Amino acid sequence: MKLIDQIHDGYVFKRRTRVLSSHLSALLPPNVTVLDVGCGDGTLAKLIHAHRPDVQICGIDVLVRRETHIPVTAFDGAIIPYAPGTFDAVMFVDVLHHTNDPVILLREATRVARRSIIIKDHNRDGFLAGPTLRFMDWVGNVRHGVALPYNYWPERRWTKAFAELALTPTVSKTRIGLYPWPANWAFERRLHFIVRLDKREHEAG
């Protein structure tokens, strides 16, 4: 496990956070407040802020780490501890598949977000998608004590949930560039997506 950890940290994690911070920064409107749900130690939020100093980010997590790059509040994994409309946007980065029912947190996000919800997660579509995602999840998270229900949805299930919550996809990406060649052949494909969802009243904004 130690060798796998070293490979993941050196080969995957740094590139992943750098690439994701670039994509996510481009999706945020100017001068917004953002809640990062399941933020970990806040490394990604710190990188986003480096791209976008106009954006204010704080986080919540079930497991609050001893040292974090942003202010982090503990929560129970189901109820977001903020009043309706507290933030302009809510962000989930590889978080929702760690829950037993992603709709619970998505509904909470629509409550506390005034404008948008930004999601990076997985599509369980294609050859050996399930086993591949389980392996990636295990390597990246088991040592941190993160819950691993392996609850990956196919694209059609995500689409249904967004419609049920009156969320409109305004930007969607499935080619993200998280992995260099040849790892991208095995672990990228179309297994990853980033989407910005706008609440109906803000579709024109």
Secondary structure, 3 states (H helix, E strand, C coil): CHHHHHHHHHHHHHHHHHHHHHHHHHHCCCCCEEEEECCCCCHHHHHHHHHCCCCEEEEEECCCCCCCCCCEEECCCCCCCCCCCCEEEEEEECCHHHCCCHHHHHHHHHHHEEEEEEEEEECCCCCCHHHHHHHHHHHHHHHHCCCCCCCCCCHHHHHHHHHHCCEEEEEEECCCCCCCCCHHHHHCCCCEEEEEEEEHHHCCC
